């Protein structure tokens, strides 16, 4: 069984060092013979077994005897765990490609996100989006966010505080970036745009972030019910016709061109800040720029 694991390990190591290539070749030959129900002539599995037992012997002779006696069982268990880990890794990668996180539609922490580098993101070049604050200010704070993303909602209180504190000195532009991993994310962005046309964007936005599960589970009915509660004129017609769908798709495309890989993503003075506590980082950059002016 060890030759199966050895094939993957040595094949990977051979990418970085030529000394592992002969071992990878031997492991491949061993696996090929095992797969065709022939005995492994390369002797690699016995060699690995001997080296493993020798290493254990240094620590505990009794443990070495036990492992040697049940070596085939241990070998099978480790091989099974190895292939299971490969399967889960592949699943995580697939989810990351499709949904932007390791866990699929439910979201959550993903180690692959740590491989992304905010410094590589490009700042947007247009002011298209929901604008607030001092619209003539040279300091522009961009936020790419998803209305049904829990991380975007988690930064919302900080965003509101920033808007209140710096509204006379900073321009704020929200660009919807609906994530496909969250149900009704695109519809939520369209609904918010209709609410903006009706003059109650910030009230509607507050409701969206207050109970995201309601909108991601109930969809159209929930969007319309909230608009009715807020007495937003013309909302249903605007929403049913998807009046602002093209605008939402335009900012979504812009976000992809900027390299956005998660929400919320803030840009202040060309610097990007992503995910949890990103609003705090954005505010620190605002203070730095204001202090320089």
N, C-alpha and C positions, 0 to 999 in steps of 0.2 A: 504493500500500500504506500510506503514512503516514497517510492519512485514517482508516484503521481504528484505528490506535493513537491518533491525535488525538481520535477520538470518545470513547474511554474516559478519556483524560487530561483533556480539557476538560470532559467530563461530571462527572468527580469534582471538578475544581477549581471548577466552577460552583456546587457545593454550598456553597462557602465565600466565593465572590466573584462578584458579578453581572457583572463585566467579562468573565468567561470564557463567559457564556451565549451570546452571539452566535457565538463560535467553536465552541462545542459544537453549535449549530444548523447552522452551515455544514458541520461535520464530518459530522453526521447526514445532511444532504442529499447530501453527497459519497458516503458509504457506501451510501446508498439507491440512487443512480444506478449505482454500481459493481456492486452486488448484482443489478441488473436489466440488466447488460451495456450500460449507457449511459455515455458519457464524463462525467467530473466537470466540471460547469460552474462550481462554486463557486470554482475556482482555489486552493483551500486547499492542496492537495498541492504545487502549484508554489510557492506562497508559503512554505510550510514548507521546501521544498527550497532556495529562494533564501536564506532566513535561515540555514539550516544551513551552506550553503557559505560564506556571508559570515563566520560565526563561525569556521569552520575556516581560512579565508583569513588571519585575523588571526594565527593560530599558525604555519601552514605553507602557503604558496601551492601548493607541489607536492602536498601532501596534498589540498588543496582541488580541484585539477585531477583527481587520481585518483578522489576520491569523486564528483565531478560526472560523470565518465565512466562510473562503475559504480554510479550512484545507485540505479537500479532493483534491482540485486542486493543492495545494502546495505539498501534499504528492505524487500525481501522477507525478508532474514535477520532484521532487527530485529522485523518483524511476527511472524515465526514464533516467535522467542524470547519475544515479548510474550505470545502466546497460550499457549505452553507454560508460562510462569510463572503465568499465570492458572489453567491446569489444575492445576498442582502446588499452588498456593495453595488452590484449591477442595478438592483431595484432602486437604490438611492440615487444613482447617477441618472437613471431614466426619469425619476420623479423630478430631479433638479432641472433636467432639460425641458420637461413638459410643464411643470408647475412652479419652478423657481425655488423649490425646497426639497429636502430629502424625503419628506413624509407624505407627499401627495396633496390632495385637496385640503386636508386638515391643517396643513402648515406646521410651523414650529421650527425649533433650532435645526440648522443644517451645517455640518462641518464644511461642506463645499463652499458655502457662502464666504468662509474665512479666506478662501483662495482669491476672492475678488478684491480688487484694489481701488478704493475711492479716488485715489490720485490719478487714475487712468480715465476717469469720467470727463466728458466734455460739457462745459456749461452751455445752457441753451442760448440761442441767439435771437429769439423772438420774445415778445411780451404777451403772446397769446395765452389766455387763461383768465382766471378770476383774479382781478386786481384790487388791491386795497392799500391804504396808507397814503403816503405822499407820492403821487404819481409822477412828480417831476424830479424825484430824488435820484441821484447817481448811484446810490447804494440800493441794489435790488436783491431781494431774497426770493429765490425760487423754491417751491416745494413740489415735487412729484409725489403724489399720494393716491392711494386706493381707498375709496369710501367704506369698503367692507374688509379692509386689512386691519387686524388687531394692532399691529405695530404702528400704523398711521394714527389710529385712534389713541394709542398710548401716548403719543406726542402732542395730541390736540390741545390739552390744557396749557402746555408750554407755548404753543403757537399763539393761542389767544392772548396770553400774557405779553408775548413779544409784540403782537399787533397793537395792544393797548399802550405799551410803554414807548414804542418807537414809531407810532403811526405818523408823527409829524416830521420824522427825519429819514424814514426808510420806506421803500416801495416793496410790497409783497405781491407775488404772483403765484397762484396755485394752478398747477397743471395736472389734470386728472391722468392717472396712469393705471387703469383697471387691470388687475392681475387675473389671468384665466383660472388660477387656482381657487379663486373665491367666487362662489355662485352669485350671479346678478351684479357683478362688479361693473360691467359695461353699462347696464341699465341704470345703476346707481349714479354713474357719472352723467348720463343723459338726464336723469331726473333732477339732479342738482343744477344742471344748466337751465332747465325749464323753470326751476325755482328762482334762479337768478334773474331770468327774464321777467318773472312775476314780482321782483323786488324783494324777495325774502330768502336770498341765498344763505346767509349766515344762520338764520333760524332753522332752515331746512338741513343745513350741514350739521348743526348741533344734534338734531334728531337722528340723523344717519349714524353718527358716531356714538350716540347714547345707547342704542340697542342694535348693534350690527346683525346679530343673529336673526332678529325679526325680518330684516330685509333680505338676508341671504337665504332664508327659508321660505318666506311668503312672497317675495318678488313683487310683481306688478301691483297686486292688491295693497301691499304695505306702502309702496311709494305713493299711490294715489290717496290712500287713507291719510297719510301724514300731510299731504298737500291740502286735502280737504280740511283737516284740523287747523292748519295754518291759514286757511282761506286764501289760497294762492289762485288768483284769477287766470283762467285759460290753461291751467296745468295739464289736465287730462288730454286735451287736444294736442298740445305740444308734445307730451310724452308718447301718446299713441302714434303720432306721425314721426317719432324719433327725429324731431326737428334739428337737434344739435349733435346727432350721431357723427356727422362728418367732422365737426370740430373736435369731438372727443377722439376720433380716430387720428386726426392730425396731430394732437398733442401726444397720443400714444406712439405714433411713428417718430415724432421728435424725440421722445424719451428713449426709444430704442436706438436712435442715431447718437444720442448722448452716452449710450452705454448703460442705461439704468438697469440694474439687476435686482433691485428690491425697493420696497417702500417702507417708510418715507425716505426720500432722498432730497436733501437741501443743498442749494448752491448759494454761497455768499462770496462775492468778490472773486468768483471763478473757482473757489474751493468747494469740494463736495463732502457731504457728511451723510452717512447712511445708517438707517436702522435705529435701534434702541439708543436713547440719549443723544440722538443726532440734533434735536432742537437745542439742547444745551450747548453743543459744539457750535451750532450756527449762531446762537446768541453771543457766544464768546468772540466769534469773528466779527459780528456786528459792532460790538463794543470796541474792538481793536481798530476797525475802520473809522468809526466815529471819533475815536480819540486822536486819530491821525489827521482828521479834517479840521 
